[in-house]
Amino acid sequence: MSDDTRNPAEDPDAAAEASLQEGIAVDPAQEAATEAADTVAAQFAAEKERLEAEVAALKDKFLRAFAEADNVRRRAEREVADAKVYGITGFARDVVTVADDFERALSTIDAEAREKAEGTLKTLLEGIDLTARALTQTLSKHGVARIEAEGAKFDPNLHQAMFEVPNPEVPSGTVVQVIQPGYTIGGRVLRPALVGVSKGGPKAAAPSEPGTAESK
């Protein structure tokens, strides 16, 4: 007798296998449970993807907000620092005119007369000189520095040319006379120096680059 024509009742193993196959094929509860598990897994996967996207978006917003807050902090610190340095600009501009007055007062008396001065005049001159020095030191303490213009190459950022002086002995564009001293505050020009500039002399030599050998 072939396997295909075996009677399940006569073969217990065959009967069990047939019963198992019939149970699997027709068990709707197991099939529904499997479908439900797949649906739940898909929902969890979708929810996980949504939450990860939300976390990434929140992280990006946090980093942007942190960067903006850091920029605001840096800007505020810079503004405070600038206020400390440049907040007295108007006052300093007025004070340097007082320094000009002291300098003009001292320049009205030549060196020989100052050496010969005695008594009250000598005391007065010494007092003016000491006061002028103290004023200069106070300005320097607050970042106000005098522009040393005489003998320097004319710089339109620091100097204001009032006239030209023919002088063939010095390079053209050299400051040969200072009419009014200039000042800077915190590295910025507070007041340009009023100067006279030479003309008619040789051109100023361009600075040679480091490491460049001179031609023979």
ABEGO torsion letter per residue (X at the ends): XBAAABBAAABAAAAAAAAAAAAAAABAAAAAAAAAAAAAAAAAAAAAAAAAAAAAAAAAAAAAAAAAAAAAAAAAAAAAAAAAAAAAAAAAAAAAAAAAAAAAAAAABBAAAAAABBEAAAAAAAAAAAAAAAAAAAAAAAGBBBBBABGBBBBAAABBBABBBBBAABBBGBBABBABBBBBBGGBBABBBBBBBBBGBBBBBBBBBBGBBBBX
